[in-house]
């Protein structure tokens, strides 16, 4: 009799514990983990620079690679989107990565936050940005040109007032990867993560 009771308890335990897994939660965890992994991969390709040549003093350069190149927020963003959408096909496995762009009060254009659907293109498609010349990298309404890839604008997904990027006001201009996941917009910042804040590779909801 004791053996029968023990056997029944084991069956019930297995049955109840087997129901704890939520496929949606598992998918979300996998998405977050994959974003982090691809973010680290992109960050290891670039080091943060302000003069277009040298590592910016004070930048941690957390994710080091064998052949890192100088870059800014645009280059971190374009390389992440290229890896995510094109190399690893995570636009099919999860959701597509887009460019989030903040133009602040000192950016020289109308302050706004936009989300752009872009196609990554070979270097030189939009323009040619030479090493050491970090400022000119945009053709308004057409796209961006980085050191390693360009991005052609395919459409606008959102346009509104400037947001706080991780709680911070952006006075100038800034770009970073965003996703539309589970009916919410999420942001990451590969450049800020490489600069010393690894938590910026964890997708965070955007407050529009």
C-alpha positions in Angstrom: 0.0 0.0 0.0 2.8 2.4 0.9 4.5 1.7 -2.5 1.2 2.6 -4.3 0.8 5.8 -2.5 4.4 6.8 -3.2 3.9 5.9 -6.9 0.8 8.1 -7.1 2.6 11.0 -5.4 5.5 10.8 -7.9 3.0 10.8 -10.8 1.2 13.9 -9.4 4.5 15.7 -8.8 5.7 15.1 -12.3 2.4 16.2 -13.7 2.2 19.4 -11.8 5.9 20.4 -12.3 5.6 19.7 -16.0 2.9 22.4 -16.3 5.1 25.2 -15.0 6.8 26.1 -18.3 5.1 29.0 -20.2 6.1 29.0 -23.9 5.6 32.7 -24.1 7.9 33.3 -21.2 10.5 30.9 -22.6 10.3 32.8 -26.0 10.8 36.2 -24.3 13.8 34.9 -22.3 15.3 33.5 -25.5 14.7 36.8 -27.2 16.4 38.8 -24.4 19.3 36.4 -24.4 19.8 36.5 -28.1 19.7 40.3 -28.1 22.5 40.3 -25.5 24.6 37.8 -27.5 24.3 39.7 -30.8 24.9 43.0 -28.9 28.2 41.7 -27.5 29.2 40.4 -31.0 28.5 43.9 -32.5 30.3 45.7 -29.6 33.4 43.5 -30.1 33.7 44.8 -33.7 33.9 48.5 -32.7 35.5 50.7 -30.1 33.9 54.1 -29.1 35.7 57.1 -30.6 35.0 60.8 -30.7 37.8 61.8 -33.1 37.2 58.9 -35.5 40.6 57.4 -34.8 41.4 56.8 -31.1 39.5 55.1 -28.3 37.7 57.8 -26.3 39.4 58.4 -22.9 37.2 56.9 -20.2 35.5 54.4 -22.5 35.6 50.9 -20.9 35.5 49.1 -24.3 34.0 46.1 -22.4 33.7 43.9 -25.5 37.0 43.5 -27.2 37.6 41.9 -30.6 40.5 40.8 -32.7 40.1 43.5 -35.3 38.1 46.4 -33.7 37.5 49.5 -35.7 36.7 53.1 -34.5 33.1 54.0 -34.5 30.3 56.0 -32.9 26.7 55.3 -32.0 25.7 54.9 -35.7 28.3 52.3 -36.4 27.4 50.3 -33.3 23.8 50.5 -34.4 24.3 49.6 -38.0 26.5 46.6 -37.2 24.0 45.3 -34.7 21.1 45.6 -37.2 23.2 43.9 -39.9 24.1 41.0 -37.6 20.5 40.7 -36.2 18.5 41.0 -39.5 20.9 39.7 -42.1 23.6 37.5 -40.7 21.7 35.6 -38.0 18.2 36.1 -39.6 16.7 37.0 -36.2 14.2 39.2 -38.0 12.6 35.8 -38.9 13.4 34.0 -35.7 12.1 36.8 -33.5 11.3 40.3 -34.7 13.0 42.8 -36.9 15.5 45.4 -35.6 15.0 49.0 -36.5 16.8 52.3 -36.0 15.6 54.6 -33.2 16.7 58.2 -33.7 16.5 61.1 -31.2 17.0 64.6 -32.4 17.4 66.8 -29.4 17.1 70.6 -29.0 20.8 71.1 -30.0 20.7 68.7 -33.0 20.2 71.4 -35.6 16.9 69.9 -36.8 13.3 69.8 -35.4 13.4 67.9 -32.1 11.8 64.5 -32.6 12.0 60.8 -32.0 11.7 58.6 -35.0 11.8 54.8 -35.6 13.0 53.9 -39.1 12.8 50.7 -41.1 16.1 50.4 -42.9 17.9 48.2 -45.3 21.6 47.7 -44.5 23.7 48.4 -47.6 27.3 48.2 -48.6 29.6 51.1 -47.6 29.4 54.0 -50.0 25.7 53.4 -51.0 24.6 56.6 -49.3 27.8 58.4 -48.9 31.5 57.9 -48.0 32.6 58.7 -44.4 36.3 58.6 -44.0 38.1 57.5 -40.9 38.8 60.6 -38.8 35.7 62.4 -39.9 33.0 61.5 -37.4 30.4 64.2 -37.9 28.8 63.9 -41.3 27.0 60.6 -41.6 23.4 61.5 -42.6 21.5 62.3 -45.7 18.1 63.5 -44.4 15.3 61.4 -45.6 17.6 59.0 -47.4 19.7 57.2 -44.8 23.0 57.0 -43.0 26.6 56.1 -44.0 28.9 54.5 -41.6 32.5 53.3 -41.7 31.5 49.7 -42.6 27.9 49.7 -43.7 25.2 52.2 -44.9 21.5 52.1 -44.1 18.8 53.0 -46.6 15.5 54.3 -45.1 12.6 52.1 -46.3 9.9 53.6 -44.1 9.0 55.4 -40.9 7.4 53.3 -38.1 6.9 56.1 -35.6 7.4 59.8 -35.2 6.8 61.9 -32.1 8.4 64.1 -29.5 11.9 63.2 -28.2 11.9 60.5 -25.6 14.1 60.0 -22.6 16.8 57.4 -23.6 17.2 55.2 -20.5 15.9 58.1 -18.4 18.3 60.6 -20.0 17.6 63.6 -22.1 19.5 63.7 -25.4 20.4 67.2 -26.4 22.1 66.4 -29.7 21.5 63.5 -32.0 21.6 59.8 -31.2 20.7 56.5 -32.8 20.3 53.0 -31.3 18.5 49.7 -32.2 14.9 49.2 -31.3 12.4 46.3 -31.6 8.6 45.9 -31.7 8.2 42.9 -29.4 5.0 41.7 -27.7 3.2 44.8 -28.8 5.7 47.1 -27.1 8.7 49.1 -28.4 12.0 48.1 -26.8 15.4 49.8 -27.0 19.0 48.8 -26.4 22.3 50.8 -26.8 25.3 48.8 -28.0 27.6 51.7 -27.8 26.7 52.7 -24.3 27.1 49.0 -23.3 30.6 48.8 -24.8 31.4 52.1 -23.1 30.8 50.6 -19.6 27.2 49.9 -18.9 26.5 46.2 -19.9 22.9 46.5 -18.8 22.2 48.5 -21.9 22.1 45.2 -23.9 18.9 44.2 -22.0 15.9 45.2 -24.0 14.0 48.0 -22.1 10.5 49.3 -22.9 10.3 52.7 -24.5 7.9 55.2 -23.0 6.4 57.0 -26.0 
